């Protein structure tokens, strides 16, 4: 199983990213638009760097 980061412009002409599993499901997204493409790619690199060591925390709600 694999996933792919997709980098795209939204309807407001801002850069966004989403992480899509090979089954087609979106498993994460940028949650915001970036005026510069570099902002979106920085967000992708942040997820790549930080998510591998992320803790799992159970929360209510």
KOLDO-658038 format. One record per atom (N, C-alpha, C, O): x, y, z; atom name; residue number from 0; residue in three letters. Coordinates in Angstrom, 1 decimal, padded with zeros to 4 digits, always signed. Layout:
BEGIN
X Y Z CA NUM Ala
...
end
This chain:
BEGIN
+000.8 -001.2 +000.0 N 0 Unk
+000.0 +000.0 +000.0 CA 0 Unk
+000.9 +001.2 +000.0 C 0 Unk
+001.9 +001.3 +000.6 O 0 Unk
+000.4 +002.2 -000.7 N 1 Unk
+001.2 +003.5 -000.8 CA 1 Unk
+000.2 +004.7 -000.8 C 1 Unk
-001.0 +004.5 -001.0 O 1 Unk
+000.8 +005.8 -000.7 N 2 Unk
+000.0 +007.0 -000.8 CA 2 Unk
+000.8 +008.1 -001.5 C 2 Unk
+002.0 +008.0 -001.7 O 2 Unk
+000.1 +009.1 -002.0 N 3 Unk
+000.7 +010.1 -002.8 CA 3 Unk
+000.3 +011.5 -002.4 C 3 Unk
-000.9 +011.7 -002.1 O 3 Unk
+001.2 +012.4 -002.3 N 4 Unk
+000.9 +013.8 -002.0 CA 4 Unk
+000.5 +014.4 -003.3 C 4 Unk
+001.2 +014.3 -004.3 O 4 Unk
-000.7 +015.1 -003.4 N 5 Unk
-001.1 +015.8 -004.5 CA 5 Unk
-001.1 +017.3 -004.2 C 5 Unk
-001.6 +017.7 -003.2 O 5 Unk
-000.5 +018.0 -005.1 N 6 Unk
-000.3 +019.5 -005.0 CA 6 Unk
-001.2 +020.1 -006.1 C 6 Unk
-001.0 +019.8 -007.2 O 6 Unk
-002.0 +021.1 -005.7 N 7 Unk
-003.0 +021.6 -006.7 CA 7 Unk
-003.4 +023.0 -006.3 C 7 Unk
-003.2 +023.5 -005.1 O 7 Unk
-004.0 +023.7 -007.2 N 8 Unk
-004.6 +025.1 -007.0 CA 8 Unk
-006.1 +024.9 -006.8 C 8 Unk
-006.7 +024.1 -007.5 O 8 Unk
-006.6 +025.6 -005.8 N 9 Unk
-008.1 +025.5 -005.5 CA 9 Unk
-008.8 +026.5 -006.3 C 9 Unk
-008.2 +027.3 -007.1 O 9 Unk
-010.1 +026.6 -006.1 N 10 Unk
-011.0 +027.6 -006.8 CA 10 Unk
-010.6 +029.1 -006.5 C 10 Unk
-010.9 +029.9 -007.3 O 10 Unk
-010.0 +029.3 -005.4 N 11 Unk
-009.5 +030.7 -005.0 CA 11 Unk
-008.1 +030.9 -005.5 C 11 Unk
-007.5 +032.0 -005.2 O 11 Unk
-007.6 +030.0 -006.3 N 12 Unk
-006.2 +030.1 -006.9 CA 12 Unk
-005.1 +030.1 -005.9 C 12 Unk
-004.1 +030.7 -006.0 O 12 Unk
-005.4 +029.3 -004.8 N 13 Unk
-004.4 +029.1 -003.7 CA 13 Unk
-003.9 +027.7 -003.8 C 13 Unk
-004.6 +026.8 -004.3 O 13 Unk
-002.7 +027.5 -003.4 N 14 Unk
-002.0 +026.2 -003.4 CA 14 Unk
-002.5 +025.4 -002.2 C 14 Unk
-002.5 +025.9 -001.1 O 14 Unk
-002.8 +024.1 -002.4 N 15 Unk
-003.2 +023.2 -001.4 CA 15 Unk
-002.5 +021.8 -001.7 C 15 Unk
-002.0 +021.6 -002.8 O 15 Unk
-002.5 +021.0 -000.6 N 16 Unk
-002.0 +019.6 -000.8 CA 16 Unk
-003.0 +018.7 -000.2 C 16 Unk
-003.7 +019.1 +000.7 O 16 Unk
-003.0 +017.5 -000.7 N 17 Unk
-003.8 +016.4 +000.0 CA 17 Unk
-002.9 +015.1 -000.1 C 17 Unk
-002.2 +014.9 -001.1 O 17 Unk
-003.1 +014.2 +000.8 N 18 Unk
-002.4 +012.9 +000.8 CA 18 Unk
-003.5 +011.9 +000.5 C 18 Unk
-004.4 +011.7 +001.2 O 18 Unk
-003.3 +011.2 -000.7 N 19 Unk
-004.3 +010.3 -001.1 CA 19 Unk
-003.7 +008.9 -001.1 C 19 Unk
-002.7 +008.6 -001.7 O 19 Unk
-004.4 +008.0 -000.5 N 20 Unk
-004.1 +006.5 -000.4 CA 20 Unk
-004.3 +005.9 -001.8 C 20 Unk
-005.1 +006.5 -002.6 O 20 Unk
-003.6 +004.9 -002.1 N 21 Unk
-003.8 +004.3 -003.4 CA 21 Unk
-005.2 +003.7 -003.7 C 21 Unk
-005.5 +003.3 -004.8 O 21 Unk
-006.0 +003.6 -002.6 N 22 Unk
-007.4 +003.2 -002.8 CA 22 Unk
-008.3 +004.3 -003.2 C 22 Unk
-009.5 +004.1 -003.4 O 22 Unk
-007.7 +005.5 -003.3 N 23 Unk
-008.5 +006.7 -003.7 CA 23 Unk
-008.9 +007.6 -002.5 C 23 Unk
-009.3 +008.8 -002.8 O 23 Unk
-008.9 +007.1 -001.3 N 24 Unk
-009.3 +007.9 -000.2 CA 24 Unk
-008.3 +009.0 +000.2 C 24 Unk
-007.1 +008.8 +000.1 O 24 Unk
-008.8 +010.2 +000.5 N 25 Unk
-007.9 +011.3 +001.0 CA 25 Unk
-007.8 +011.0 +002.5 C 25 Unk
-008.7 +011.0 +003.2 O 25 Unk
-006.5 +010.9 +002.9 N 26 Unk
-006.3 +010.6 +004.3 CA 26 Unk
-005.7 +011.8 +005.1 C 26 Unk
-005.6 +011.8 +006.3 O 26 Unk
-005.4 +012.9 +004.4 N 27 Unk
-004.9 +014.1 +005.1 CA 27 Unk
-005.0 +015.2 +004.0 C 27 Unk
-004.9 +015.0 +002.8 O 27 Unk
-005.1 +016.5 +004.5 N 28 Unk
-005.1 +017.6 +003.6 CA 28 Unk
-004.5 +018.8 +004.3 C 28 Unk
-004.3 +018.8 +005.5 O 28 Unk
-004.2 +019.8 +003.5 N 29 Unk
-003.5 +021.0 +004.1 CA 29 Unk
-004.4 +021.8 +005.0 C 29 Unk
-003.8 +022.5 +005.9 O 29 Unk
-005.7 +021.7 +004.8 N 30 Unk
-006.5 +022.5 +005.7 CA 30 Unk
-006.6 +024.0 +005.5 C 30 Unk
-007.3 +024.7 +006.1 O 30 Unk
-005.7 +024.5 +004.6 N 31 Unk
-005.7 +025.9 +004.3 CA 31 Unk
-005.0 +026.0 +002.9 C 31 Unk
-004.3 +025.1 +002.5 O 31 Unk
-005.3 +027.2 +002.3 N 32 Unk
-004.7 +027.5 +001.1 CA 32 Unk
-003.4 +028.4 +001.3 C 32 Unk
-003.3 +029.1 +002.2 O 32 Unk
-002.5 +028.3 +000.4 N 33 Unk
-001.2 +029.0 +000.4 CA 33 Unk
-001.1 +029.9 -000.8 C 33 Unk
-001.4 +029.4 -001.9 O 33 Unk
-000.7 +031.1 -000.7 N 34 Unk
-000.6 +032.0 -001.9 CA 34 Unk
+000.6 +031.6 -002.7 C 34 Unk
+000.6 +031.8 -003.9 O 34 Unk
+001.6 +031.0 -002.1 N 35 Unk
+002.8 +030.5 -002.8 CA 35 Unk
+002.9 +029.0 -002.8 C 35 Unk
+002.6 +028.4 -001.8 O 35 Unk
+003.3 +028.5 -003.9 N 36 Unk
+003.5 +027.0 -004.0 CA 36 Unk
+004.5 +026.5 -002.9 C 36 Unk
+004.3 +025.4 -002.4 O 36 Unk
+005.5 +027.3 -002.6 N 37 Unk
+006.5 +026.9 -001.6 CA 37 Unk
+005.9 +026.7 -000.2 C 37 Unk
+006.3 +025.8 +000.5 O 37 Unk
+004.8 +027.4 +000.1 N 38 Unk
+004.1 +027.2 +001.4 CA 38 Unk
+003.5 +025.9 +001.5 C 38 Unk
+003.5 +025.2 +002.5 O 38 Unk
+002.9 +025.5 +000.3 N 39 Unk
+002.2 +024.1 +000.3 CA 39 Unk
+003.3 +023.0 +000.4 C 39 Unk
+003.1 +022.0 +001.1 O 39 Unk
+004.4 +023.2 -000.4 N 40 Unk
+005.4 +022.1 -000.3 CA 40 Unk
+006.1 +022.1 +001.0 C 40 Unk
+006.5 +021.0 +001.5 O 40 Unk
+006.2 +023.2 +001.7 N 41 Unk
+006.7 +023.2 +003.1 CA 41 Unk
+005.8 +022.4 +004.0 C 41 Unk
+006.3 +021.7 +004.9 O 41 Unk
+004.5 +022.6 +003.8 N 42 Unk
+003.6 +021.8 +004.6 CA 42 Unk
+003.7 +020.3 +004.4 C 42 Unk
+003.6 +019.5 +005.3 O 42 Unk
+003.9 +019.9 +003.1 N 43 Unk
+004.1 +018.5 +002.8 CA 43 Unk
+005.4 +018.0 +003.5 C 43 Unk
+005.3 +016.9 +004.1 O 43 Unk
+006.4 +018.7 +003.4 N 44 Unk
+007.7 +018.3 +004.1 CA 44 Unk
+007.5 +018.2 +005.6 C 44 Unk
+008.1 +017.4 +006.2 O 44 Unk
+006.7 +019.1 +006.2 N 45 Unk
+006.5 +019.1 +007.6 CA 45 Unk
+005.8 +017.8 +008.0 C 45 Unk
+006.1 +017.2 +009.0 O 45 Unk
+004.8 +017.4 +007.2 N 46 Unk
+004.1 +016.2 +007.5 CA 46 Unk
+005.0 +015.0 +007.4 C 46 Unk
+005.0 +014.1 +008.2 O 46 Unk
+005.8 +015.0 +006.3 N 47 Unk
+006.7 +013.9 +006.1 CA 47 Unk
+007.7 +013.7 +007.3 C 47 Unk
+008.0 +012.6 +007.7 O 47 Unk
+008.2 +014.9 +007.7 N 48 Unk
+009.2 +014.9 +008.8 CA 48 Unk
+008.6 +014.5 +010.2 C 48 Unk
+009.2 +013.8 +010.9 O 48 Unk
+007.4 +015.1 +010.5 N 49 Unk
+006.9 +015.0 +011.8 CA 49 Unk
+005.9 +013.8 +012.1 C 49 Unk
+005.8 +013.3 +013.2 O 49 Unk
+005.2 +013.4 +011.0 N 50 Unk
+004.2 +012.4 +011.3 CA 50 Unk
+004.7 +011.0 +011.6 C 50 Unk
+004.0 +010.2 +012.3 O 50 Unk
+005.9 +010.6 +011.1 N 51 Unk
+006.4 +009.3 +011.4 CA 51 Unk
+006.6 +009.0 +012.9 C 51 Unk
+006.5 +007.9 +013.3 O 51 Unk
+006.9 +010.1 +013.6 N 52 Unk
+007.1 +009.9 +015.1 CA 52 Unk
+005.9 +010.4 +015.9 C 52 Unk
+006.1 +010.5 +017.2 O 52 Unk
+004.8 +010.7 +015.3 N 53 Unk
+003.7 +011.3 +016.0 CA 53 Unk
+003.1 +010.2 +017.0 C 53 Unk
+003.0 +009.1 +016.7 O 53 Unk
+002.8 +010.7 +018.2 N 54 Unk
+002.1 +009.9 +019.2 CA 54 Unk
+000.6 +009.7 +018.8 C 54 Unk
+000.1 +010.5 +018.0 O 54 Unk
+000.0 +008.6 +019.3 N 55 Unk
-001.4 +008.4 +019.2 CA 55 Unk
-002.0 +008.8 +020.5 C 55 Unk
-001.7 +008.3 +021.6 O 55 Unk
-003.0 +009.8 +020.5 N 56 Unk
-003.6 +010.2 +021.7 CA 56 Unk
-005.1 +010.1 +021.6 C 56 Unk
-005.7 +010.5 +020.6 O 56 Unk
-005.7 +009.4 +022.6 N 57 Unk
-007.2 +009.2 +022.5 CA 57 Unk
-007.8 +010.4 +023.2 C 57 Unk
-007.4 +010.8 +024.3 O 57 Unk
-008.8 +011.0 +022.6 N 58 Unk
-009.5 +012.2 +023.1 CA 58 Unk
-011.0 +011.9 +023.1 C 58 Unk
-011.5 +011.1 +022.3 O 58 Unk
-011.7 +012.6 +023.9 N 59 Unk
-013.2 +012.5 +023.9 CA 59 Unk
-013.7 +013.3 +022.7 C 59 Unk
-013.2 +014.4 +022.4 O 59 Unk
-014.8 +012.8 +022.1 N 60 Unk
-015.5 +013.6 +021.1 CA 60 Unk
-015.0 +013.4 +019.8 C 60 Unk
-015.6 +014.0 +018.9 O 60 Unk
end
